[in-house]
Protein backbone atom coordinates (compact mmCIF):
# COMPACT_ATOMS: atom_id res chain seq x y z
CA UNK A 1 0.00 0.00 0.00
CA UNK A 2 1.05 3.58 -0.59
CA UNK A 3 1.96 6.52 1.61
CA UNK A 4 -0.04 9.53 0.47
CA UNK A 5 0.30 13.22 1.32
CA UNK A 6 -3.03 14.91 0.60
CA UNK A 7 -3.11 18.72 0.71
CA UNK A 8 -5.97 21.13 0.05
CA UNK A 9 -9.76 20.82 -0.07
CA UNK A 10 -10.45 22.95 3.01
CA UNK A 11 -11.45 26.42 4.13
CA UNK A 12 -11.63 28.47 7.30
CA UNK A 13 -15.21 29.71 7.50
CA UNK A 14 -15.62 33.20 8.96
CA UNK A 15 -18.81 35.07 9.85
CA UNK A 16 -19.29 38.84 9.74
CA UNK A 17 -21.94 39.93 12.24
CA UNK A 18 -23.85 43.19 11.93
CA UNK A 19 -25.74 44.49 14.97
CA UNK A 20 -26.99 47.95 14.19
CA UNK A 21 -23.87 49.77 13.03
CA UNK A 22 -21.56 47.52 15.05
CA UNK A 23 -19.58 44.96 13.09
CA UNK A 24 -17.93 41.92 14.60
CA UNK A 25 -16.08 39.14 12.76
CA UNK A 26 -15.70 35.68 14.23
CA UNK A 27 -14.32 32.29 13.26
CA UNK A 28 -17.23 29.94 12.69
CA UNK A 29 -15.63 26.64 11.66
CA UNK A 30 -12.94 24.88 9.69
CA UNK A 31 -14.44 23.04 6.71
CA UNK A 32 -12.60 19.90 5.67
CA UNK A 33 -13.98 18.80 2.29
CA UNK A 34 -11.30 16.14 2.07
CA UNK A 35 -12.96 13.70 4.46
CA UNK A 36 -14.48 11.82 1.52
CA UNK A 37 -11.23 11.18 -0.35
CA UNK A 38 -9.24 10.49 2.80
CA UNK A 39 -11.91 8.06 3.97
CA UNK A 40 -11.83 6.24 0.65
CA UNK A 41 -8.05 5.90 0.69
CA UNK A 42 -8.01 4.86 4.35
CA UNK A 43 -10.63 2.23 3.57
CA UNK A 44 -8.50 0.90 0.72
CA UNK A 45 -5.56 0.44 3.09
CA UNK A 46 -3.37 3.38 2.11
CA UNK A 47 -1.62 5.53 4.72
CA UNK A 48 -2.80 9.12 4.32
CA UNK A 49 -1.23 12.22 5.84
CA UNK A 50 -3.84 14.98 5.62
CA UNK A 51 -2.89 18.66 5.37
CA UNK A 52 -5.64 21.26 5.27
CA UNK A 53 -4.80 24.19 3.03
CA UNK A 54 -3.76 26.51 5.85
CA UNK A 55 -1.63 23.71 7.35
CA UNK A 56 0.07 23.11 4.01
CA UNK A 57 1.08 26.78 3.90
CA UNK A 58 3.19 26.11 6.99
CA UNK A 59 4.07 22.44 6.70
CA UNK A 60 4.11 21.23 3.09
CA UNK A 61 7.52 19.59 2.60
CA UNK A 62 10.01 22.02 1.11
CA UNK A 63 12.30 19.69 -0.84
CA UNK A 64 12.06 16.67 -3.11
CA UNK A 65 13.97 14.72 -0.47
CA UNK A 66 11.37 15.54 2.18
CA UNK A 67 8.54 14.70 -0.21
CA UNK A 68 10.19 11.33 -0.85
CA UNK A 69 8.82 10.16 2.52
CA UNK A 70 5.60 9.69 0.50
CA UNK A 71 4.79 7.68 -2.60
CA UNK A 72 2.09 10.05 -3.86
CA UNK A 73 1.39 13.76 -3.42
CA UNK A 74 -2.20 14.87 -3.96
CA UNK A 75 -2.90 18.57 -4.54
CA UNK A 76 -6.60 19.41 -4.66
CA UNK A 77 -8.28 22.83 -4.77
CA UNK A 78 -5.24 24.56 -3.27
CA UNK A 79 -3.84 27.83 -4.58
CA UNK A 80 -0.43 28.56 -6.08
CA UNK A 81 0.53 31.07 -3.38
CA UNK A 82 -0.28 28.63 -0.57
CA UNK A 83 2.20 26.17 -2.04
CA UNK A 84 4.82 28.65 -3.24
CA UNK A 85 5.15 31.22 -0.43
CA UNK A 86 6.22 30.98 3.22
CA UNK A 87 4.60 32.35 6.39
CA UNK A 88 5.77 34.65 9.16
CA UNK A 89 9.21 36.19 9.14
CA UNK A 90 10.24 33.97 6.24
CA UNK A 91 7.92 35.95 3.97
CA UNK A 92 10.48 38.79 3.94
CA UNK A 93 13.63 36.68 4.14
CA UNK A 94 16.14 36.62 1.29
CA UNK A 95 16.07 33.92 0.13
CA UNK A 96 12.62 32.95 1.41
CA UNK A 97 13.19 29.21 1.02
CA UNK A 98 13.19 26.45 -1.59
CA UNK A 99 10.90 26.84 -4.57
CA UNK A 100 8.35 24.18 -3.66
CA UNK A 101 6.98 24.11 -7.22
CA UNK A 102 10.37 23.08 -8.56
CA UNK A 103 10.83 20.63 -5.72
CA UNK A 104 7.51 18.93 -6.55
CA UNK A 105 8.76 18.49 -10.11
CA UNK A 106 12.01 16.97 -8.82
CA UNK A 107 10.00 14.65 -6.56
CA UNK A 108 8.08 13.37 -9.59
CA UNK A 109 11.15 13.09 -11.81
CA UNK A 110 12.83 11.04 -9.07
CA UNK A 111 9.96 8.53 -9.02
CA UNK A 112 7.12 10.12 -7.05
CA UNK A 113 3.47 10.26 -8.04
CA UNK A 114 1.44 13.46 -8.35
CA UNK A 115 -2.36 13.68 -8.46
CA UNK A 116 -3.41 17.20 -9.45
CA UNK A 117 -7.13 17.74 -8.86
CA UNK A 118 -9.45 20.54 -9.96
CA UNK A 119 -11.40 23.16 -8.07
CA UNK A 120 -11.71 26.89 -7.50
CA UNK A 121 -8.01 27.25 -6.57
CA UNK A 122 -6.24 24.76 -8.82
CA UNK A 123 -5.59 25.33 -12.51
CA UNK A 124 -6.44 29.04 -13.01
CA UNK A 125 -9.60 28.79 -10.95
CA UNK A 126 -11.89 31.43 -9.52
CA UNK A 127 -11.04 34.74 -11.22
CA UNK A 128 -7.50 33.44 -11.76
CA UNK A 129 -6.86 33.07 -8.02
CA UNK A 130 -5.57 29.54 -8.46
CA UNK A 131 -2.78 31.01 -10.63
CA UNK A 132 -1.07 27.76 -11.63
CA UNK A 133 -0.60 28.76 -15.29
CA UNK A 134 3.06 28.88 -16.31
CA UNK A 135 4.39 27.25 -13.13
CA UNK A 136 6.88 24.36 -13.06
CA UNK A 137 4.08 22.06 -11.90
CA UNK A 138 1.88 23.16 -14.81
CA UNK A 139 4.60 22.09 -17.23
CA UNK A 140 4.52 18.47 -16.03
CA UNK A 141 0.74 18.08 -16.07
CA UNK A 142 -0.79 15.84 -18.78
CA UNK A 143 -3.22 18.67 -19.61
CA UNK A 144 -2.45 22.27 -20.54
CA UNK A 145 -3.61 24.97 -18.13
CA UNK A 146 -5.06 27.86 -20.10
CA UNK A 147 -4.14 31.51 -19.53
CA UNK A 148 -7.74 32.50 -18.86
CA UNK A 149 -8.96 35.03 -16.33
CA UNK A 150 -11.26 32.29 -15.05
CA UNK A 151 -11.17 28.72 -16.38
CA UNK A 152 -14.22 27.39 -14.50
CA UNK A 153 -16.98 25.79 -16.51
CA UNK A 154 -20.04 25.60 -14.26
CA UNK A 155 -22.51 22.89 -15.26
CA UNK A 156 -25.46 23.09 -12.82
CA UNK A 157 -27.38 20.78 -15.17
CA UNK A 158 -24.67 18.15 -14.58
CA UNK A 159 -21.98 16.88 -16.93
CA UNK A 160 -20.98 13.23 -17.20
CA UNK A 161 -17.45 12.32 -18.26
CA UNK A 162 -17.13 10.11 -21.32
CA UNK A 163 -14.54 7.40 -20.82
CA UNK A 164 -12.12 6.89 -23.73
CA UNK A 165 -9.86 4.18 -22.32
CA UNK A 166 -11.66 1.87 -19.87
CA UNK A 167 -8.79 -0.63 -19.95
CA UNK A 168 -6.24 1.70 -18.35
CA UNK A 169 -5.18 0.46 -14.87
CA UNK A 170 -6.84 3.51 -13.25
CA UNK A 171 -10.23 2.54 -14.70
CA UNK A 172 -9.92 -1.18 -15.32
CA UNK A 173 -12.77 -3.20 -13.83
CA UNK A 174 -14.89 -0.12 -13.07
CA UNK A 175 -18.25 0.06 -14.86
CA UNK A 176 -17.88 3.29 -16.80
CA UNK A 177 -21.13 3.29 -18.75
CA UNK A 178 -22.73 5.70 -16.29
CA UNK A 179 -20.15 7.95 -14.71
CA UNK A 180 -21.13 10.35 -11.92
CA UNK A 181 -22.33 13.83 -12.80
CA UNK A 182 -20.14 16.85 -12.09
CA UNK A 183 -21.43 20.35 -11.40
CA UNK A 184 -18.39 21.97 -12.99
CA UNK A 185 -14.77 21.60 -14.01
CA UNK A 186 -11.66 23.53 -15.04
CA UNK A 187 -11.26 24.00 -18.80
CA UNK A 188 -7.93 22.76 -20.17
CA UNK A 189 -6.45 21.55 -23.44
CA UNK A 190 -5.20 18.00 -24.07
CA UNK A 191 -1.45 17.64 -24.18
CA UNK A 192 0.37 15.72 -26.89
CA UNK A 193 1.89 12.50 -25.61
CA UNK A 194 -0.45 12.18 -22.62
CA UNK A 195 -3.05 9.46 -22.19
CA UNK A 196 -6.49 11.09 -22.23
CA UNK A 197 -8.70 8.66 -20.32
CA UNK A 198 -11.94 10.66 -20.22
CA UNK A 199 -13.44 13.89 -21.55
CA UNK A 200 -16.27 16.11 -20.35
CA UNK A 201 -18.56 18.91 -21.45
CA UNK A 202 -20.01 20.16 -24.73
CA UNK A 203 -16.52 20.87 -26.13
CA UNK A 204 -15.07 17.45 -25.20
CA UNK A 205 -12.62 19.02 -22.74
CA UNK A 206 -10.13 16.82 -20.86
CA UNK A 207 -11.49 15.29 -17.67
CA UNK A 208 -8.92 12.65 -16.73
CA UNK A 209 -5.41 12.35 -18.15
CA UNK A 210 -2.11 10.85 -17.11
CA UNK A 211 1.46 10.25 -18.22
CA UNK A 212 4.97 9.51 -17.01
CA UNK A 213 7.47 12.25 -16.16
CA UNK A 214 11.03 11.09 -15.60
CA UNK A 215 10.80 8.12 -13.23
CA UNK A 216 7.44 9.26 -11.84
CA UNK A 217 3.82 9.51 -12.86
CA UNK A 218 1.27 12.35 -12.98
CA UNK A 219 -2.52 12.23 -13.06
CA UNK A 220 -4.75 15.24 -13.67
CA UNK A 221 -8.48 15.37 -13.05
CA UNK A 222 -10.18 18.61 -14.00
CA UNK A 223 -13.07 18.49 -11.54
CA UNK A 224 -13.28 18.21 -7.77
CA UNK A 225 -13.28 15.22 -5.43
CA UNK A 226 -15.69 16.96 -3.04
CA UNK A 227 -18.80 19.18 -3.11
CA UNK A 228 -20.00 21.18 -4.86
CA UNK A 229 -18.55 20.08 -8.21
CA UNK A 230 -18.06 16.54 -6.89
CA UNK A 231 -21.29 16.15 -4.91
CA UNK A 232 -22.35 13.17 -7.04
CA UNK A 233 -18.79 11.85 -7.34
CA UNK A 234 -18.49 11.16 -3.62
CA UNK A 235 -21.71 9.11 -3.76
CA UNK A 236 -20.56 7.03 -6.74
CA UNK A 237 -20.34 3.35 -5.73
CA UNK A 238 -16.91 3.10 -7.37
CA UNK A 239 -15.38 6.21 -5.77
CA UNK A 240 -13.10 4.19 -3.48
CA UNK A 241 -12.11 1.75 -6.21
CA UNK A 242 -11.28 4.59 -8.58
CA UNK A 243 -9.02 6.37 -6.12
CA UNK A 244 -7.42 3.14 -4.90
CA UNK A 245 -6.50 2.23 -8.48
CA UNK A 246 -5.36 5.78 -9.21
CA UNK A 247 -2.98 5.78 -6.24
CA UNK A 248 -1.70 2.31 -7.10
CA UNK A 249 -0.92 3.48 -10.62
CA UNK A 250 0.72 6.69 -9.42
CA UNK A 251 2.94 4.79 -6.98
CA UNK A 252 3.96 2.24 -9.60
CA UNK A 253 2.11 -0.68 -7.99
CA UNK A 254 0.14 -1.25 -11.21
CA UNK A 255 0.50 -0.66 -14.92
C-alpha positions as CSV (number, residue, x, y, z in Angstrom):
1,X,0.0,0.0,0.0
2,X,1.1,3.6,-0.6
3,X,2.0,6.5,1.6
4,X,0.0,9.5,0.5
5,X,0.3,13.2,1.3
6,X,-3.0,14.9,0.6
7,X,-3.1,18.7,0.7
8,X,-6.0,21.1,0.0
9,X,-9.8,20.8,-0.1
10,X,-10.4,23.0,3.0
11,X,-11.5,26.4,4.1
12,X,-11.6,28.5,7.3
13,X,-15.2,29.7,7.5
14,X,-15.6,33.2,9.0
15,X,-18.8,35.1,9.9
16,X,-19.3,38.8,9.7
17,X,-21.9,39.9,12.2
18,X,-23.9,43.2,11.9
19,X,-25.7,44.5,15.0
20,X,-27.0,48.0,14.2
21,X,-23.9,49.8,13.0
22,X,-21.6,47.5,15.1
23,X,-19.6,45.0,13.1
24,X,-17.9,41.9,14.6
25,X,-16.1,39.1,12.8
26,X,-15.7,35.7,14.2
27,X,-14.3,32.3,13.3
28,X,-17.2,29.9,12.7
29,X,-15.6,26.6,11.7
30,X,-12.9,24.9,9.7
31,X,-14.4,23.0,6.7
32,X,-12.6,19.9,5.7
33,X,-14.0,18.8,2.3
34,X,-11.3,16.1,2.1
35,X,-13.0,13.7,4.5
36,X,-14.5,11.8,1.5
37,X,-11.2,11.2,-0.3
38,X,-9.2,10.5,2.8
39,X,-11.9,8.1,4.0
40,X,-11.8,6.2,0.6
41,X,-8.1,5.9,0.7
42,X,-8.0,4.9,4.3
43,X,-10.6,2.2,3.6
44,X,-8.5,0.9,0.7
45,X,-5.6,0.4,3.1
46,X,-3.4,3.4,2.1
47,X,-1.6,5.5,4.7
48,X,-2.8,9.1,4.3
49,X,-1.2,12.2,5.8
50,X,-3.8,15.0,5.6
51,X,-2.9,18.7,5.4
52,X,-5.6,21.3,5.3
53,X,-4.8,24.2,3.0
54,X,-3.8,26.5,5.9
55,X,-1.6,23.7,7.4
56,X,0.1,23.1,4.0
57,X,1.1,26.8,3.9
58,X,3.2,26.1,7.0
59,X,4.1,22.4,6.7
60,X,4.1,21.2,3.1
61,X,7.5,19.6,2.6
62,X,10.0,22.0,1.1
63,X,12.3,19.7,-0.8
64,X,12.1,16.7,-3.1
65,X,14.0,14.7,-0.5
66,X,11.4,15.5,2.2
67,X,8.5,14.7,-0.2
68,X,10.2,11.3,-0.8
69,X,8.8,10.2,2.5
70,X,5.6,9.7,0.5
71,X,4.8,7.7,-2.6
72,X,2.1,10.0,-3.9
73,X,1.4,13.8,-3.4
74,X,-2.2,14.9,-4.0
75,X,-2.9,18.6,-4.5
76,X,-6.6,19.4,-4.7
77,X,-8.3,22.8,-4.8
78,X,-5.2,24.6,-3.3
79,X,-3.8,27.8,-4.6
80,X,-0.4,28.6,-6.1
81,X,0.5,31.1,-3.4
82,X,-0.3,28.6,-0.6
83,X,2.2,26.2,-2.0
84,X,4.8,28.6,-3.2
85,X,5.2,31.2,-0.4
86,X,6.2,31.0,3.2
87,X,4.6,32.4,6.4
88,X,5.8,34.6,9.2
89,X,9.2,36.2,9.1
90,X,10.2,34.0,6.2
91,X,7.9,36.0,4.0
92,X,10.5,38.8,3.9
93,X,13.6,36.7,4.1
94,X,16.1,36.6,1.3
95,X,16.1,33.9,0.1
96,X,12.6,32.9,1.4
97,X,13.2,29.2,1.0
98,X,13.2,26.5,-1.6
99,X,10.9,26.8,-4.6
100,X,8.3,24.2,-3.7
101,X,7.0,24.1,-7.2
102,X,10.4,23.1,-8.6
103,X,10.8,20.6,-5.7
104,X,7.5,18.9,-6.5
105,X,8.8,18.5,-10.1
106,X,12.0,17.0,-8.8
107,X,10.0,14.7,-6.6
108,X,8.1,13.4,-9.6
109,X,11.1,13.1,-11.8
110,X,12.8,11.0,-9.1
111,X,10.0,8.5,-9.0
112,X,7.1,10.1,-7.0
113,X,3.5,10.3,-8.0
114,X,1.4,13.5,-8.3
115,X,-2.4,13.7,-8.5
116,X,-3.4,17.2,-9.5
117,X,-7.1,17.7,-8.9
118,X,-9.4,20.5,-10.0
119,X,-11.4,23.2,-8.1
120,X,-11.7,26.9,-7.5
121,X,-8.0,27.2,-6.6
122,X,-6.2,24.8,-8.8
123,X,-5.6,25.3,-12.5
124,X,-6.4,29.0,-13.0
125,X,-9.6,28.8,-10.9
126,X,-11.9,31.4,-9.5
127,X,-11.0,34.7,-11.2
128,X,-7.5,33.4,-11.8
129,X,-6.9,33.1,-8.0
130,X,-5.6,29.5,-8.5
131,X,-2.8,31.0,-10.6
132,X,-1.1,27.8,-11.6
133,X,-0.6,28.8,-15.3
134,X,3.1,28.9,-16.3
135,X,4.4,27.2,-13.1
136,X,6.9,24.4,-13.1
137,X,4.1,22.1,-11.9
138,X,1.9,23.2,-14.8
139,X,4.6,22.1,-17.2
140,X,4.5,18.5,-16.0
141,X,0.7,18.1,-16.1
142,X,-0.8,15.8,-18.8
143,X,-3.2,18.7,-19.6
144,X,-2.4,22.3,-20.5
145,X,-3.6,25.0,-18.1
146,X,-5.1,27.9,-20.1
147,X,-4.1,31.5,-19.5
148,X,-7.7,32.5,-18.9
149,X,-9.0,35.0,-16.3
150,X,-11.3,32.3,-15.1
151,X,-11.2,28.7,-16.4
152,X,-14.2,27.4,-14.5
153,X,-17.0,25.8,-16.5
154,X,-20.0,25.6,-14.3
155,X,-22.5,22.9,-15.3
156,X,-25.5,23.1,-12.8
157,X,-27.4,20.8,-15.2
158,X,-24.7,18.2,-14.6
159,X,-22.0,16.9,-16.9
160,X,-21.0,13.2,-17.2
161,X,-17.4,12.3,-18.3
162,X,-17.1,10.1,-21.3
163,X,-14.5,7.4,-20.8
164,X,-12.1,6.9,-23.7
165,X,-9.9,4.2,-22.3
166,X,-11.7,1.9,-19.9
167,X,-8.8,-0.6,-19.9
168,X,-6.2,1.7,-18.4
169,X,-5.2,0.5,-14.9
170,X,-6.8,3.5,-13.2
171,X,-10.2,2.5,-14.7
172,X,-9.9,-1.2,-15.3
173,X,-12.8,-3.2,-13.8
174,X,-14.9,-0.1,-13.1
175,X,-18.3,0.1,-14.9
176,X,-17.9,3.3,-16.8
177,X,-21.1,3.3,-18.8
178,X,-22.7,5.7,-16.3
179,X,-20.2,8.0,-14.7
180,X,-21.1,10.4,-11.9
181,X,-22.3,13.8,-12.8
182,X,-20.1,16.9,-12.1
183,X,-21.4,20.3,-11.4
184,X,-18.4,22.0,-13.0
185,X,-14.8,21.6,-14.0
186,X,-11.7,23.5,-15.0
187,X,-11.3,24.0,-18.8
188,X,-7.9,22.8,-20.2
189,X,-6.4,21.5,-23.4
190,X,-5.2,18.0,-24.1
191,X,-1.4,17.6,-24.2
192,X,0.4,15.7,-26.9
193,X,1.9,12.5,-25.6
194,X,-0.4,12.2,-22.6
195,X,-3.1,9.5,-22.2
196,X,-6.5,11.1,-22.2
197,X,-8.7,8.7,-20.3
198,X,-11.9,10.7,-20.2
199,X,-13.4,13.9,-21.6
200,X,-16.3,16.1,-20.4
201,X,-18.6,18.9,-21.5
202,X,-20.0,20.2,-24.7
203,X,-16.5,20.9,-26.1
204,X,-15.1,17.5,-25.2
205,X,-12.6,19.0,-22.7
206,X,-10.1,16.8,-20.9
207,X,-11.5,15.3,-17.7
208,X,-8.9,12.6,-16.7
209,X,-5.4,12.4,-18.2
210,X,-2.1,10.8,-17.1
211,X,1.5,10.2,-18.2
212,X,5.0,9.5,-17.0
213,X,7.5,12.2,-16.2
214,X,11.0,11.1,-15.6
215,X,10.8,8.1,-13.2
216,X,7.4,9.3,-11.8
217,X,3.8,9.5,-12.9
218,X,1.3,12.3,-13.0
219,X,-2.5,12.2,-13.1
220,X,-4.7,15.2,-13.7
221,X,-8.5,15.4,-13.0
222,X,-10.2,18.6,-14.0
223,X,-13.1,18.5,-11.5
224,X,-13.3,18.2,-7.8
225,X,-13.3,15.2,-5.4
226,X,-15.7,17.0,-3.0
227,X,-18.8,19.2,-3.1
228,X,-20.0,21.2,-4.9
229,X,-18.6,20.1,-8.2
230,X,-18.1,16.5,-6.9
231,X,-21.3,16.1,-4.9
232,X,-22.4,13.2,-7.0
233,X,-18.8,11.8,-7.3
234,X,-18.5,11.2,-3.6
235,X,-21.7,9.1,-3.8
236,X,-20.6,7.0,-6.7
237,X,-20.3,3.3,-5.7
238,X,-16.9,3.1,-7.4
239,X,-15.4,6.2,-5.8
240,X,-13.1,4.2,-3.5
241,X,-12.1,1.7,-6.2
242,X,-11.3,4.6,-8.6
243,X,-9.0,6.4,-6.1
244,X,-7.4,3.1,-4.9
245,X,-6.5,2.2,-8.5
246,X,-5.4,5.8,-9.2
247,X,-3.0,5.8,-6.2
248,X,-1.7,2.3,-7.1
249,X,-0.9,3.5,-10.6
250,X,0.7,6.7,-9.4
251,X,2.9,4.8,-7.0
252,X,4.0,2.2,-9.6
253,X,2.1,-0.7,-8.0
254,X,0.1,-1.2,-11.2
255,X,0.5,-0.7,-14.9
